[in-house]
């Protein structure tokens, strides 16, 4: 994940998992989406985990997220 998007910081991923602004389960596969505001990016970061809620599957700045 961090190799694919080197501008992301590990602490941002941890923050999203520990204190998300919003969390929701994807009905189709059970993966969990976590959003957190990242001031340095000036947008919300979406972190997608597997069903266990800890294994990060994907993470990216979410341009379409509306709080």
C-alpha positions in Angstrom: 0.0 0.0 0.0 2.6 2.5 1.0 4.8 1.5 -1.9 2.0 2.2 -4.3 1.2 5.6 -2.7 4.4 6.8 -1.0 2.8 10.2 0.0 0.6 8.4 2.5 1.8 8.1 6.1 1.4 5.1 8.3 0.2 7.2 11.2 -2.7 8.4 9.0 -3.8 4.8 8.4 -3.6 4.1 12.1 -5.6 7.2 12.9 -8.3 6.1 10.4 -8.6 2.7 12.0 -8.6 4.0 15.6 -10.6 7.2 15.3 -12.5 7.3 12.0 -14.9 10.1 11.1 -17.2 7.5 9.6 -17.0 3.7 9.2 -19.2 1.5 7.1 -19.3 -2.1 5.9 -19.4 -2.8 2.2 -22.4 -5.1 1.7 -21.0 -6.9 -1.3 -17.8 -8.3 0.3 -17.8 -7.4 4.0 -14.8 -5.1 3.7 -14.9 -2.0 6.0 -14.4 1.6 4.9 -12.9 4.1 7.3 -12.7 7.8 6.6 -10.6 10.4 8.5 -9.8 14.0 7.7 -6.2 14.7 6.9 -5.3 18.3 7.2 -2.2 18.1 5.2 -4.1 16.6 2.2 -7.1 18.9 2.7 -9.4 16.0 2.2 -10.7 12.8 3.7 -8.6 9.6 3.5 -10.5 6.4 2.8 -8.9 3.3 4.3 -10.4 0.0 3.3 -9.8 -3.0 5.5 -10.6 -6.7 5.2 -13.5 -8.1 7.3 -11.2 -8.2 10.4 -11.0 -4.4 10.5 -7.2 -4.4 10.8 -5.7 -5.7 7.5 -5.5 -2.7 5.2 -6.6 -3.5 1.6 -6.5 0.0 0.1 -6.1 3.6 1.1 -6.5 6.8 -0.9 -7.7 10.4 -0.7 -11.4 10.3 -1.4 -12.4 13.2 -3.6 -16.1 12.2 -3.6 -16.7 11.7 0.1 -19.3 14.1 1.6 -19.4 14.4 5.4 
